[in-house]
Amino acid sequence: MTNRFQPLARLLLAEHASGTRFQPFAAAHGIGDLVSAYEAQDALVELMAQRTGTVRAGYKIGLTSARMQAMCGIPHPIAGVVLADRVRPSGARLDPDDYGRLGIEFEIAVRLGCDLPARNAPYAMPEIAAALDAIAPAIEIVDDRGADYGALDPLSLVADNSWNAGIVLGAFVPHWPDLPSLAGTVTRNGTPLDRGTGADVLGHPFAPLVWLADHLGRRGLGLESGAIVLTGSIVTTKFPLRGETYGFELAGLGRVEVVLD
C-alpha cells in the first residue's frame, strides 16, 4: 500500500541532507494526531532503508524521564526506528558536520531473546523481562537540526523518526543487577558531567518496553527476537564539540564512549 506521506518523507530526507533547521511541519502536511505522525515516520524510515539497503535493527524510546520531558515540553514517551547501518560499537568517531546539530543521549539498551508478538492485551513487566537476553550501556545519536526546544511540536518530532540518527553500543551482558538502582555516570574528557539511575526512566528501564510493546501492538506490530531497544536517556541531551570524548558507565555493568573528530 502506498503511504500518503511519501512526498513528506522525500522532503525530510532532503532537509537532513542539506542541514535545514528543524521547524514544526505536521499541520502543513496533514498530520493531525499521533496515529498519522507514526504513519509519516513509517514513510521516512522506509525511504531511508531503501536508499542504503539496510533493515530495522530495533527501536529507540524517547522522553521516558522527567528531565527529558521537561527539556522538550512533551509529557509522554515517543518511539523511533533504529536502522542496522546506524548501529556502531563503542569508541565510534562522530563528525559534527554530518549532522544538522548533533546531540547524544545516555541510555540502557536491551536485546530481545524471543518475539513479543502484537496482541490486544497489554504486556506485563514480567513478560517483558522474560523476553530479554542481554542489556548494555548505550549512547543514542540524535540530530535535532537546531530545533527550538521551547516550541517543539510532538507530531513533527515523531514524524521525523523522533530524531534518531544512530546508536553506539557497549558490550551486552546476559545478567544484570537491580535496574532501578543502577547508577549511570556521564563523563566528558574523563571528568564526571552528569548522573542518573535506572529509576529515572518511568521508574524502571523495563517500563518503557511495556509502553513500546503496547504502542506497537496497537499498530499491529510486534518486537522480534534480536531487536535492540534503547529505553530513554537517564540525563538530558548533551551537545558535544570537536575534540571531546563522552563516556557513559553503568556501575558494575559496562561502559560505552564516543569520540568527536
Secondary structure, 3 states (H helix, E strand, C coil): CCCCCHHHHHHHHHHHHHCCCCCCCCHHHCCCCHHHHHHHHHHHHHHHHHHHCCCEEEEEEECCCHHHHHHHCCCCCEEEEEEHHHEEECCEEECHHHCCCEEEEEEEEEEECCCECCCCCCCCHHHHHHHEEEEEEEEEEEECCCCCHHHCCHHHHHHCHHHEEEEEECCCECCCCCCCCCEEEEEECCEEEEEEEHHHCCCCCHHHHHHHHHHHHHCCCCECCCCEEEEEECCCCECCCCCCEEEEEECCCEEEEEEEC
